[in-house]
Amino acid sequence: MNSRPADNLMNDSLRRRVAELLVLRASGHQSDQQRRYPQWELPNSELQRLLQEGVGGVILLGGSAVELQQRTQQLQGWSDQRLLFCADVEEGVGQRFEGASWLVPPLALGRLHQRDPELALNLSERYGRCTGEQARRCGLNWVLGPVCDVNNNPANPVINVRAWGEDPSSASALTVAFLGGLKQAGVLGCAKHFPGHGDTTSDSHLDLPVLPHSRERLDQIELPPFRAAIAAGVDSVMTAHLVLPELDPQQPATLSKTVLTDLLRRQMGFNGLVVTDALVMEAISARHGAAEAAVLAFEAGADLILMPADADAAIDGLCDGFSSGRLSLARLDESLQRRAHALASIPTSTPSGPIVTAAEQALEAELVRHSITVSGTAVHPEAGINLVRVDAMVPSAAALSGWSPALRIPEAEGFRSVVLHGEGLSPWSGQPEAPLALDRLGDGAVLLQLFLRGNPFRAGRDAQEPWAAAIQQLIALNRLAGVVIYGSPYLWDSLQPLLPRGCPAAYSAGQMQEAQRQVLTALCPTTTPTGNSGAFTD
């Protein structure tokens, strides 16, 4: 006979039910020593305890697709309920987990939609199906996409190429097509970041952006893609950490009942899961403790609490809120029912077979082919510098390695590779008219390759680098061999007009190896890369 007091048993039951609302961050690697971001990724002992105590979801990052298969099985084995397994695979599973398909950024299809809507819609649906089917093969059941933000602000430092369009029409049509592909694959989707993060100039990972628009303006630009996604039956909506003073001058959308309950639930009629964006982001964590942030988000209308800064504190805070009557137990039942309904709507099995099929490989190449621009003549083989700027020290999904076409093909043409990144030595001289310190780089013509796309946590620092002046400096010295931009179309739009007539130049929305191969094969059509770029070790 259990001698524990009844109120303790009730508290245990409440705590387990509350824990179901949390989605915690974990490494895709199985070993604690392999965690890439230990400040956010809990060690296995903590994960196992929390999953055994009822935590209902995990968001994963890092490792290979095969490791992810094993990791999701391990995590599920630590829980006695079916878990939500999700990842930010907005550009295919290979964006986060090597060995799967890394697809071109959605904005590439947004621009294609302006030229060939039918083709763009077809590719978007296939994009969604490829992402969803590979997610399922790896053990994921929830894709945190599509991004429904309308990227109508070229200065946006965090959305940029992640958006499906720069206007509401393209963004709406393409996100619905993508969602259709996800549904065919049998995974949950997520429209984000409500009510729209496309017209901001600051990054909510680091600050609290303000969107000063009226409700009428929101109805015209920001809200249409979310309305379209809701009409298409999207399973979940993710909140945005930004303030809309015309709607709620006090709280960001994630913590605003006006935005989540009045606007999203009542006025727009969304009945699925509402999930917060990560609560560890500075826009929230710099202003609220983990317990209060979770309570405010649930109070506002969120169902699921993503990445609280402290899981135990978030659970304790929510339990206190329900026990005190601040939070409604009826609302807890609603949220848990929405979670159960979402999981019941998708298959429980993990499909067998290879992570990537031949058809999906062909789709990767086809998407790249429709999203590159090549102009000018071929690159002239000569002894010079292959100057490569990457926008992170460890590019996502290994965009650059010793075997990358961005290095190998120019090296076969005679160019010596010099790789720059934000954490390394600066190439800048400090002189506005001659910003590149060419004496540090060496002699010869310069083939300039810029991997710059707008990334979270960068605070727009990459956009401040004087590449326009650097190109003009190289032109004046007759040392510009060619220019390739991988990533932001806005950077290409600003730099391409500066290039001399016939200058070898190319743009690719994607940064992956397939994009590099297609671009540089077009610019260097007679080259067969050889050698090992010094990458071999024993």
TORBA-517122 format. One record per residue (C-alpha): z, y, x. Coordinates in pm, whole numbers, plus 50000, padded with zeros to 5 digits. Layout:
// residues N
@Z->Z | Y->Y | X->X;
...
This chain:
// residues 538
@Z->50000 | Y->50000 | X->50000;
@Z->49904 | Y->50344 | X->50133;
@Z->50218 | Y->50554 | X->50164;
@Z->50043 | Y->50881 | X->50250;
@Z->50119 | Y->51165 | X->50006;
@Z->49853 | Y->51223 | X->49740;
@Z->49794 | Y->51581 | X->49852;
@Z->49707 | Y->51459 | X->50205;
@Z->49456 | Y->51215 | X->50061;
@Z->49308 | Y->51497 | X->49852;
@Z->49288 | Y->51718 | X->50160;
@Z->49113 | Y->51439 | X->50353;
@Z->48864 | Y->51396 | X->50070;
@Z->48796 | Y->51771 | X->50055;
@Z->48753 | Y->51790 | X->50431;
@Z->48496 | Y->51508 | X->50432;
@Z->48302 | Y->51671 | X->50150;
@Z->48307 | Y->52008 | X->50324;
@Z->48200 | Y->51850 | X->50654;
@Z->47880 | Y->51727 | X->50484;
@Z->47766 | Y->52089 | X->50467;
@Z->47753 | Y->52128 | X->50846;
@Z->47450 | Y->52073 | X->51068;
@Z->47550 | Y->52057 | X->51436;
@Z->47345 | Y->52096 | X->51753;
@Z->47297 | Y->51794 | X->51980;
@Z->47087 | Y->51718 | X->52283;
@Z->46797 | Y->51480 | X->52234;
@Z->46915 | Y->51307 | X->52552;
@Z->47179 | Y->51037 | X->52512;
@Z->47388 | Y->51128 | X->52817;
@Z->47624 | Y->51428 | X->52827;
@Z->47505 | Y->51504 | X->53182;
@Z->47151 | Y->51558 | X->53049;
@Z->47241 | Y->51831 | X->52803;
@Z->47010 | Y->52126 | X->52858;
@Z->47225 | Y->52380 | X->52672;
@Z->47587 | Y->52259 | X->52697;
@Z->47723 | Y->52584 | X->52554;
@Z->47569 | Y->52485 | X->52218;
@Z->47528 | Y->52108 | X->52242;
@Z->47848 | Y->51915 | X->52178;
@Z->47945 | Y->51627 | X->52408;
@Z->47910 | Y->51279 | X->52263;
@Z->48283 | Y->51232 | X->52210;
@Z->48295 | Y->51541 | X->51986;
@Z->47974 | Y->51449 | X->51806;
@Z->48096 | Y->51099 | X->51735;
@Z->48431 | Y->51224 | X->51602;
@Z->48275 | Y->51488 | X->51379;
@Z->48011 | Y->51253 | X->51240;
@Z->48281 | Y->50996 | X->51165;
@Z->48475 | Y->51273 | X->50988;
@Z->48181 | Y->51342 | X->50759;
@Z->47951 | Y->51601 | X->50923;
@Z->47619 | Y->51560 | X->50745;
@Z->47346 | Y->51680 | X->50977;
@Z->47225 | Y->51722 | X->51334;
@Z->46966 | Y->51956 | X->51488;
@Z->46819 | Y->51822 | X->51811;
@Z->46642 | Y->51959 | X->52118;
@Z->46542 | Y->51812 | X->52451;
@Z->46421 | Y->51483 | X->52592;
@Z->46113 | Y->51281 | X->52514;
@Z->45990 | Y->51159 | X->52179;
@Z->46092 | Y->50804 | X->52270;
@Z->46441 | Y->50924 | X->52367;
@Z->46460 | Y->51103 | X->52032;
@Z->46394 | Y->50773 | X->51852;
@Z->46688 | Y->50619 | X->52034;
@Z->46910 | Y->50924 | X->51995;
@Z->46870 | Y->50949 | X->51616;
@Z->46957 | Y->50578 | X->51588;
@Z->47266 | Y->50632 | X->51802;
@Z->47384 | Y->50931 | X->51598;
@Z->47320 | Y->50757 | X->51267;
@Z->47530 | Y->50467 | X->51393;
@Z->47827 | Y->50703 | X->51427;
@Z->47817 | Y->50797 | X->51058;
@Z->47875 | Y->50603 | X->50737;
@Z->47636 | Y->50827 | X->50537;
@Z->47268 | Y->50910 | X->50569;
@Z->47227 | Y->51210 | X->50798;
@Z->46990 | Y->51502 | X->50795;
@Z->46805 | Y->51502 | X->51130;
@Z->46611 | Y->51819 | X->51199;
@Z->46444 | Y->52014 | X->51478;
@Z->46258 | Y->52342 | X->51526;
@Z->45922 | Y->52168 | X->51561;
@Z->45720 | Y->52461 | X->51424;
@Z->45433 | Y->52373 | X->51659;
@Z->45447 | Y->51997 | X->51635;
@Z->45707 | Y->51752 | X->51762;
@Z->45572 | Y->51786 | X->52117;
@Z->45683 | Y->52150 | X->52125;
@Z->46039 | Y->52022 | X->52171;
@Z->46004 | Y->51657 | X->52271;
@Z->45759 | Y->51551 | X->52541;
@Z->45514 | Y->51276 | X->52459;
@Z->45443 | Y->51394 | X->52104;
@Z->45175 | Y->51642 | X->51992;
@Z->45229 | Y->52004 | X->52090;
@Z->44998 | Y->52201 | X->51861;
@Z->44868 | Y->52557 | X->51889;
@Z->45100 | Y->52824 | X->51745;
@Z->45052 | Y->52890 | X->51372;
@Z->44927 | Y->53245 | X->51423;
@Z->44611 | Y->53098 | X->51577;
@Z->44528 | Y->52958 | X->51234;
@Z->44629 | Y->53285 | X->51073;
@Z->44357 | Y->53459 | X->51271;
@Z->44109 | Y->53176 | X->51205;
@Z->44181 | Y->53219 | X->50833;
@Z->44029 | Y->53568 | X->50853;
@Z->43702 | Y->53420 | X->50980;
@Z->43687 | Y->53078 | X->50814;
@Z->43949 | Y->53030 | X->50540;
@Z->43835 | Y->52681 | X->50439;
@Z->43854 | Y->52546 | X->50793;
@Z->44191 | Y->52712 | X->50854;
@Z->44342 | Y->52560 | X->50539;
@Z->44210 | Y->52214 | X->50627;
@Z->44353 | Y->52235 | X->50977;
@Z->44687 | Y->52367 | X->50846;
@Z->44731 | Y->52071 | X->50613;
@Z->44644 | Y->51826 | X->50893;
@Z->44884 | Y->52019 | X->51120;
@Z->45165 | Y->51965 | X->50869;
@Z->45085 | Y->51597 | X->50824;
@Z->45069 | Y->51537 | X->51200;
@Z->45403 | Y->51714 | X->51248;
@Z->45568 | Y->51529 | X->50963;
@Z->45444 | Y->51183 | X->51053;
@Z->45541 | Y->51217 | X->51418;
@Z->45879 | Y->51356 | X->51313;
@Z->45940 | Y->51045 | X->51103;
@Z->45833 | Y->50812 | X->51384;
@Z->46097 | Y->50978 | X->51603;
@Z->46373 | Y->50952 | X->51342;
@Z->46364 | Y->51310 | X->51210;
@Z->46358 | Y->51365 | X->50834;
@Z->46365 | Y->51745 | X->50813;
@Z->46115 | Y->51982 | X->50977;
@Z->46250 | Y->52336 | X->51018;
@Z->45920 | Y->52496 | X->50929;
@Z->45701 | Y->52662 | X->50817;
@Z->45783 | Y->53012 | X->50937;
@Z->45703 | Y->53222 | X->50629;
@Z->45756 | Y->53555 | X->50805;
@Z->45455 | Y->53790 | X->50794;
@Z->45413 | Y->53909 | X->51153;
@Z->45273 | Y->54251 | X->51067;
@Z->45458 | Y->54414 | X->51358;
@Z->45293 | Y->54341 | X->51697;
@Z->45614 | Y->54456 | X->51870;
@Z->45816 | Y->54175 | X->51710;
@Z->45990 | Y->54004 | X->52004;
@Z->46095 | Y->53683 | X->51828;
@Z->45841 | Y->53582 | X->51557;
@Z->45500 | Y->53671 | X->51703;
@Z->45277 | Y->53360 | X->51723;
@Z->45530 | Y->53151 | X->51525;
@Z->45410 | Y->53315 | X->51201;
@Z->45120 | Y->53172 | X->50999;
@Z->44974 | Y->53513 | X->50930;
@Z->44977 | Y->53886 | X->50985;
@Z->44919 | Y->53955 | X->50616;
@Z->45082 | Y->53805 | X->50304;
@Z->44764 | Y->53636 | X->50183;
@Z->44699 | Y->53432 | X->50497;
@Z->45066 | Y->53352 | X->50551;
@Z->45103 | Y->53231 | X->50190;
@Z->44793 | Y->53014 | X->50184;
@Z->44850 | Y->52850 | X->50522;
@Z->45220 | Y->52779 | X->50475;
@Z->45143 | Y->52607 | X->50144;
@Z->44875 | Y->52396 | X->50314;
@Z->45119 | Y->52304 | X->50592;
@Z->45383 | Y->52208 | X->50335;
@Z->45129 | Y->51986 | X->50163;
@Z->45087 | Y->51797 | X->50490;
@Z->45464 | Y->51760 | X->50531;
@Z->45495 | Y->51619 | X->50179;
@Z->45223 | Y->51363 | X->50248;
@Z->45419 | Y->51255 | X->50556;
@Z->45745 | Y->51216 | X->50364;
@Z->45971 | Y->51469 | X->50539;
@Z->46160 | Y->51772 | X->50416;
@Z->46030 | Y->52121 | X->50494;
@Z->46203 | Y->52457 | X->50536;
@Z->46066 | Y->52806 | X->50462;
@Z->46213 | Y->53058 | X->50704;
@Z->46348 | Y->53324 | X->50766;
@Z->46430 | Y->53462 | X->50422;
@Z->46361 | Y->53729 | X->50311;
@Z->46130 | Y->53797 | X->50610;
@Z->46174 | Y->53859 | X->50983;
@Z->45817 | Y->53965 | X->51065;
@Z->45860 | Y->54342 | X->51073;
@Z->46153 | Y->54369 | X->51314;
@Z->46162 | Y->54504 | X->51668;
@Z->46485 | Y->54332 | X->51776;
@Z->46582 | Y->53968 | X->51818;
@Z->46859 | Y->53833 | X->51593;
@Z->46954 | Y->53588 | X->51868;
@Z->47085 | Y->53894 | X->52052;
@Z->47135 | Y->54171 | X->51796;
@Z->47141 | Y->54243 | X->51423;
@Z->46798 | Y->54373 | X->51317;
@Z->46757 | Y->54615 | X->51028;
@Z->46470 | Y->54590 | X->50779;
@Z->46478 | Y->54929 | X->50603;
@Z->46227 | Y->54847 | X->50329;
@Z->46255 | Y->54894 | X->49954;
@Z->46242 | Y->54608 | X->49707;
@Z->45890 | Y->54719 | X->49612;
@Z->45775 | Y->54689 | X->49975;
@Z->45943 | Y->54346 | X->50007;
@Z->45753 | Y->54230 | X->49698;
@Z->45425 | Y->54340 | X->49859;
@Z->45465 | Y->54206 | X->50215;
@Z->45770 | Y->53994 | X->50295;
@Z->45832 | Y->53789 | X->49979;
@Z->45487 | Y->53652 | X->49879;
@Z->45487 | Y->53363 | X->50132;
@Z->45834 | Y->53257 | X->50017;
@Z->45726 | Y->53275 | X->49652;
@Z->45424 | Y->53059 | X->49738;
@Z->45639 | Y->52807 | X->49925;
@Z->45886 | Y->52787 | X->49635;
@Z->45600 | Y->52734 | X->49389;
@Z->45473 | Y->52456 | X->49619;
@Z->45810 | Y->52281 | X->49600;
@Z->45956 | Y->52358 | X->49941;
@Z->46277 | Y->52162 | X->49991;
@Z->46484 | Y->52424 | X->50174;
@Z->46491 | Y->52791 | X->50268;
@Z->46651 | Y->52926 | X->50587;
@Z->46819 | Y->53265 | X->50587;
@Z->46753 | Y->53555 | X->50823;
@Z->47022 | Y->53733 | X->51023;
@Z->46910 | Y->54086 | X->50940;
@Z->47032 | Y->54374 | X->50727;
@Z->46832 | Y->54509 | X->50434;
@Z->47018 | Y->54833 | X->50353;
@Z->46812 | Y->54890 | X->50037;
@Z->46946 | Y->54560 | X->49898;
@Z->47284 | Y->54520 | X->50069;
@Z->47398 | Y->54784 | X->50319;
@Z->47710 | Y->54585 | X->50412;
@Z->47606 | Y->54229 | X->50499;
@Z->47309 | Y->54064 | X->50668;
@Z->47095 | Y->53840 | X->50445;
@Z->47272 | Y->53524 | X->50564;
@Z->47605 | Y->53658 | X->50435;
@Z->47474 | Y->53853 | X->50135;
@Z->47523 | Y->53731 | X->49777;
@Z->47275 | Y->53997 | X->49669;
@Z->47004 | Y->53840 | X->49883;
@Z->47082 | Y->53467 | X->49857;
@Z->47216 | Y->53434 | X->49503;
@Z->47074 | Y->53729 | X->49311;
@Z->46732 | Y->53750 | X->49478;
@Z->46653 | Y->53399 | X->49604;
@Z->46829 | Y->53189 | X->49341;
@Z->46819 | Y->53395 | X->49021;
@Z->46516 | Y->53620 | X->49054;
@Z->46287 | Y->53391 | X->49257;
@Z->46408 | Y->53070 | X->49094;
@Z->46473 | Y->52862 | X->49406;
@Z->46680 | Y->52553 | X->49329;
@Z->46661 | Y->52367 | X->49660;
@Z->46879 | Y->52378 | X->49970;
@Z->46964 | Y->52711 | X->50130;
@Z->47051 | Y->52672 | X->50497;
@Z->47176 | Y->52945 | X->50728;
@Z->47000 | Y->53023 | X->51051;
@Z->47220 | Y->52925 | X->51347;
@Z->47558 | Y->53095 | X->51311;
@Z->47605 | Y->53097 | X->51691;
@Z->47339 | Y->53369 | X->51714;
@Z->47477 | Y->53704 | X->51827;
@Z->47378 | Y->53878 | X->51504;
@Z->47658 | Y->53679 | X->51334;
@Z->47892 | Y->53547 | X->51605;
@Z->47944 | Y->53891 | X->51763;
@Z->48080 | Y->54017 | X->51430;
@Z->48258 | Y->53722 | X->51270;
@Z->48465 | Y->53426 | X->51380;
@Z->48335 | Y->53076 | X->51308;
@Z->48561 | Y->53021 | X->51005;
@Z->48490 | Y->53353 | X->50836;
@Z->48114 | Y->53332 | X->50905;
@Z->48095 | Y->52991 | X->50736;
@Z->48299 | Y->53111 | X->50437;
@Z->48093 | Y->53428 | X->50395;
@Z->47766 | Y->53232 | X->50415;
@Z->47876 | Y->52978 | X->50155;
@Z->48019 | Y->53254 | X->49937;
@Z->47683 | Y->53433 | X->49954;
@Z->47495 | Y->53126 | X->49832;
@Z->47416 | Y->52907 | X->50133;
@Z->47449 | Y->52530 | X->50093;
@Z->47429 | Y->52416 | X->50456;
@Z->47598 | Y->52573 | X->50758;
@Z->47377 | Y->52546 | X->51068;
@Z->47532 | Y->52551 | X->51416;
@Z->47868 | Y->52719 | X->51356;
@Z->48022 | Y->52848 | X->51677;
@Z->48318 | Y->52610 | X->51622;
@Z->48267 | Y->52316 | X->51385;
@Z->48635 | Y->52241 | X->51326;
@Z->48713 | Y->52606 | X->51259;
@Z->48422 | Y->52628 | X->51013;
@Z->48543 | Y->52320 | X->50826;
@Z->48903 | Y->52448 | X->50823;
@Z->48792 | Y->52790 | X->50699;
@Z->48585 | Y->52643 | X->50417;
@Z->48866 | Y->52404 | X->50316;
@Z->49109 | Y->52697 | X->50302;
@Z->48859 | Y->52889 | X->50089;
@Z->48829 | Y->52604 | X->49836;
@Z->49205 | Y->52540 | X->49833;
@Z->49287 | Y->52906 | X->49773;
@Z->49027 | Y->52948 | X->49500;
@Z->48822 | Y->53200 | X->49698;
@Z->48537 | Y->52947 | X->49694;
@Z->48434 | Y->52748 | X->49389;
@Z->48466 | Y->52368 | X->49393;
@Z->48186 | Y->52360 | X->49136;
@Z->47963 | Y->52531 | X->49394;
@Z->48061 | Y->52266 | X->49648;
@Z->47949 | Y->51997 | X->49403;
@Z->47617 | Y->52180 | X->49353;
@Z->47551 | Y->52204 | X->49727;
@Z->47633 | Y->51838 | X->49787;
@Z->47411 | Y->51738 | X->49495;
@Z->47123 | Y->51942 | X->49638;
@Z->47171 | Y->51771 | X->49974;
@Z->47178 | Y->51426 | X->49813;
@Z->46871 | Y->51506 | X->49601;
@Z->46675 | Y->51622 | X->49907;
@Z->46755 | Y->51305 | X->50102;
@Z->46677 | Y->51085 | X->49801;
@Z->46330 | Y->51244 | X->49774;
@Z->46210 | Y->51110 | X->50112;
@Z->46173 | Y->50758 | X->50255;
@Z->46463 | Y->50600 | X->50443;
@Z->46248 | Y->50393 | X->50679;
@Z->46124 | Y->50494 | X->51023;
@Z->45754 | Y->50403 | X->51062;
@Z->45655 | Y->50182 | X->51354;
@Z->45362 | Y->50233 | X->51586;
@Z->45274 | Y->50477 | X->51864;
@Z->45425 | Y->50826 | X->51860;
@Z->45075 | Y->50982 | X->51878;
@Z->44766 | Y->50831 | X->51718;
@Z->44408 | Y->50882 | X->51837;
@Z->44340 | Y->51102 | X->51533;
@Z->44638 | Y->51322 | X->51618;
@Z->44520 | Y->51358 | X->51978;
@Z->44183 | Y->51466 | X->51846;
@Z->44355 | Y->51722 | X->51620;
@Z->44538 | Y->51873 | X->51920;
@Z->44205 | Y->51931 | X->52096;
@Z->44032 | Y->52055 | X->51781;
@Z->44302 | Y->52313 | X->51715;
@Z->44274 | Y->52444 | X->52071;
@Z->43895 | Y->52459 | X->52045;
@Z->43916 | Y->52683 | X->51738;
@Z->44178 | Y->52915 | X->51891;
@Z->44036 | Y->53011 | X->52233;
@Z->43813 | Y->53299 | X->52333;
@Z->43611 | Y->53297 | X->52656;
@Z->43407 | Y->53591 | X->52784;
@Z->43231 | Y->53708 | X->53098;
@Z->43084 | Y->53498 | X->53376;
@Z->43228 | Y->53193 | X->53549;
@Z->43504 | Y->53236 | X->53807;
@Z->43358 | Y->53267 | X->54157;
@Z->43508 | Y->53008 | X->54395;
@Z->43678 | Y->53180 | X->54686;
@Z->43998 | Y->53194 | X->54887;
@Z->44242 | Y->53397 | X->54684;
@Z->44556 | Y->53394 | X->54473;
@Z->44614 | Y->53216 | X->54144;
@Z->44889 | Y->53446 | X->54013;
@Z->45067 | Y->53275 | X->53723;
@Z->45337 | Y->53448 | X->53518;
@Z->45544 | Y->53222 | X->53291;
@Z->45781 | Y->53365 | X->53032;
@Z->46066 | Y->53124 | X->53103;
@Z->46202 | Y->52953 | X->53412;
@Z->46157 | Y->52617 | X->53240;
@Z->45865 | Y->52661 | X->52998;
@Z->45897 | Y->52481 | X->52667;
@Z->45759 | Y->52127 | X->52670;
@Z->45661 | Y->52156 | X->53038;
@Z->45367 | Y->52395 | X->52994;
@Z->45355 | Y->52424 | X->53371;
@Z->45409 | Y->52151 | X->53626;
@Z->45253 | Y->52055 | X->53956;
@Z->44977 | Y->51873 | X->53770;
@Z->44896 | Y->52144 | X->53514;
@Z->44532 | Y->52249 | X->53478;
@Z->44645 | Y->52613 | X->53517;
@Z->44730 | Y->52524 | X->53878;
@Z->44500 | Y->52234 | X->53964;
@Z->44165 | Y->52379 | X->53851;
@Z->44203 | Y->52718 | X->54027;
@Z->44329 | Y->52537 | X->54339;
@Z->44010 | Y->52332 | X->54339;
@Z->43823 | Y->52665 | X->54337;
@Z->44009 | Y->52783 | X->54647;
@Z->44291 | Y->52983 | X->54488;
@Z->44647 | Y->52944 | X->54617;
@Z->44899 | Y->52932 | X->54333;
@Z->45187 | Y->53179 | X->54314;
@Z->45413 | Y->53131 | X->54011;
@Z->45631 | Y->53414 | X->53880;
@Z->45909 | Y->53391 | X->53624;
@Z->46176 | Y->53624 | X->53490;
@Z->46454 | Y->53470 | X->53699;
@Z->46260 | Y->53474 | X->54027;
@Z->46156 | Y->53733 | X->54281;
@Z->45994 | Y->54042 | X->54133;
@Z->45624 | Y->54106 | X->54204;
@Z->45664 | Y->54475 | X->54126;
@Z->45647 | Y->54756 | X->54380;
@Z->45804 | Y->55023 | X->54159;
@Z->45494 | Y->55243 | X->54197;
@Z->45338 | Y->55319 | X->53854;
@Z->44982 | Y->55352 | X->53988;
@Z->45000 | Y->55038 | X->54203;
@Z->45269 | Y->54824 | X->54038;
@Z->45185 | Y->54490 | X->54203;
@Z->45339 | Y->54446 | X->54547;
@Z->45026 | Y->54280 | X->54684;
@Z->45166 | Y->54267 | X->55037;
@Z->45414 | Y->54006 | X->54910;
@Z->45144 | Y->53798 | X->54743;
@Z->44879 | Y->53767 | X->55012;
@Z->44512 | Y->53843 | X->55062;
@Z->44205 | Y->53764 | X->54853;
@Z->44092 | Y->53797 | X->54496;
@Z->44351 | Y->53744 | X->54221;
@Z->44302 | Y->53517 | X->53923;
@Z->44570 | Y->53637 | X->53682;
@Z->44714 | Y->53392 | X->53427;
@Z->44983 | Y->53520 | X->53191;
@Z->45191 | Y->53276 | X->52984;
@Z->45352 | Y->53539 | X->52759;
@Z->45403 | Y->53478 | X->52387;
@Z->45722 | Y->53647 | X->52274;
@Z->46025 | Y->53421 | X->52296;
@Z->46381 | Y->53429 | X->52159;
@Z->46652 | Y->53562 | X->52394;
@Z->46400 | Y->53761 | X->52602;
@Z->46470 | Y->54087 | X->52411;
@Z->46107 | Y->54190 | X->52457;
@Z->46152 | Y->54221 | X->52835;
@Z->45815 | Y->54059 | X->52906;
@Z->45636 | Y->54324 | X->52700;
@Z->45774 | Y->54592 | X->52932;
@Z->45594 | Y->54459 | X->53240;
@Z->45302 | Y->54684 | X->53349;
@Z->45019 | Y->54431 | X->53337;
@Z->44765 | Y->54689 | X->53222;
@Z->44832 | Y->54901 | X->53529;
@Z->44831 | Y->54587 | X->53747;
@Z->44485 | Y->54492 | X->53620;
@Z->44358 | Y->54844 | X->53683;
@Z->44506 | Y->54828 | X->54033;
@Z->44321 | Y->54501 | X->54105;
@Z->43996 | Y->54639 | X->53961;
@Z->44021 | Y->54948 | X->54182;
@Z->44067 | Y->54726 | X->54488;
@Z->43784 | Y->54494 | X->54378;
@Z->44034 | Y->54207 | X->54381;
@Z->44030 | Y->54089 | X->54018;
@Z->43879 | Y->53740 | X->53997;
@Z->43956 | Y->53689 | X->53628;
@Z->44223 | Y->53707 | X->53356;
@Z->44362 | Y->53440 | X->53124;
@Z->44622 | Y->53508 | X->52853;
@Z->44813 | Y->53218 | X->52699;
@Z->45022 | Y->53315 | X->52398;
@Z->45043 | Y->53659 | X->52241;
@Z->44717 | Y->53784 | X->52086;
@Z->44856 | Y->54135 | X->52105;
@Z->44869 | Y->54122 | X->52484;
@Z->44508 | Y->53998 | X->52491;
@Z->44402 | Y->54270 | X->52247;
@Z->44553 | Y->54535 | X->52475;
@Z->44427 | Y->54403 | X->52810;
@Z->44080 | Y->54271 | X->52730;
@Z->43923 | Y->54620 | X->52679;
@Z->44031 | Y->54714 | X->53034;
@Z->43821 | Y->54442 | X->53197;
@Z->43487 | Y->54522 | X->53363;
@Z->43172 | Y->54394 | X->53197;
@Z->43117 | Y->54031 | X->53292;
@Z->43470 | Y->53978 | X->53425;
@Z->43575 | Y->53613 | X->53369;
@Z->43836 | Y->53623 | X->53093;
@Z->43987 | Y->53398 | X->52830;
@Z->44255 | Y->53390 | X->52563;
@Z->44440 | Y->53090 | X->52421;
@Z->44711 | Y->53104 | X->52158;
@Z->44850 | Y->52780 | X->52297;
@Z->45016 | Y->52730 | X->52633;
@Z->45000 | Y->52350 | X->52644;
@Z->44804 | Y->52148 | X->52899;
@Z->44514 | Y->52085 | X->52658;
@Z->44472 | Y->52461 | X->52611;
@Z->44477 | Y->52517 | X->52987;
@Z->44220 | Y->52242 | X->53038;
@Z->43976 | Y->52377 | X->52781;
@Z->44007 | Y->52740 | X->52895;
@Z->43974 | Y->52675 | X->53267;
@Z->43700 | Y->52417 | X->53226;
@Z->43503 | Y->52690 | X->53046;
@Z->43576 | Y->52947 | X->53320;
@Z->43519 | Y->52701 | X->53606;
@Z->43251 | Y->52471 | X->53461;
@Z->43152 | Y->52300 | X->53788;
@Z->43503 | Y->52223 | X->53910;
@Z->43667 | Y->51882 | X->53918;
@Z->44035 | Y->51929 | X->54011;
@Z->44154 | Y->51720 | X->54305;
@Z->44469 | Y->51698 | X->54512;
@Z->44828 | Y->51680 | X->54403;
@Z->44941 | Y->52043 | X->54429;
@Z->45220 | Y->51930 | X->54659;
@Z->45384 | Y->51757 | X->54363;
@Z->45405 | Y->51409 | X->54515;
@Z->45740 | Y->51299 | X->54651;
@Z->45868 | Y->50969 | X->54783;
